[in-house]
Amino acid sequence: MVVTDGIGAVVLDFYGTLVRMVEPLPPDHRGIFARRGLSAQGALWGDQWSVGPGEGEEHTAHSADETAYVTWERDRLRRRARACGVPEAGLDGLVAELDRAMKAVRLDLYPDVPGVLAELRARGLLIGVCSNWFWNLEECVESVGIAGAVDVVVGSARTGARKPHPLIYRTLVERCALPAGRVLFVGDMWVPDVLGPLAAGMRAAHLWRPDRAVDGVAPPLPEGAARITGLRELIPAADSGGGDGRGRSG
């Protein structure tokens, strides 16, 4: 059971919690290498989703603005491509295409999202989104149709640190303008969405959807955390919540 007594804000992770990836899927990186006559280098590339910043990484020096952040992203790709043996003459074009491919994700809301967000806001709760994402998190929130239901958006790219780094949680709590103990964090990832928020003083709800993107066995719950199988389970407990509407954008 999710205990929401005294909660003033519900903050949700983005991917795997609010949205999922749907077809057409982003182009496979190995295919991009192959089309450029670089199959051998593509075989060394590895998982295309492992080339970004790592969990908990701090990168404030590269998050001053969008240009600086995108330059940093592409520099990471360039170093990896060079290490795989890509000739200097082909680096820039390859890196630009790889960068576009990583961000060419088509997203769709989980069916329970619109109704749950509307009901939580109707109870006076501030709604936030906090995610490890590209620079365009705000645009993605808008593109899936929930910008009007969300009061606070905090992304790793603009903050300068990825969950579970303490900086992103501090930024989130400051943006919510509430004590950390009045913020409930909801997400599907164990360390970034449960252990990290608990360490920052928030409460946490571990989302374990039947059609989750995360494999494995659900870890035992620590004190201060609950587990839900869908966002609708936030609603009955929210009836007794203490939302005061602070930070609502209307």
Secondary structure by P-SEA (a helix, b strand, c coil): ccccccccbbbbbcccccccccccccccaaaaaaaaccaaaaaacccccccccccccccccccccaaaaaaaaaaaaaaaaaaacccccccaaaaaaaaaaaacbbbbcccccaaaaaaaaaabbbbbcccccccaaaaaaaaacccccccbbbbccccccccccaaaaaaaaaaaccccccbbbbccccccccaaaaaacbbbbbbbccccccccccccccccbbbbcccccccccccccccccccccc
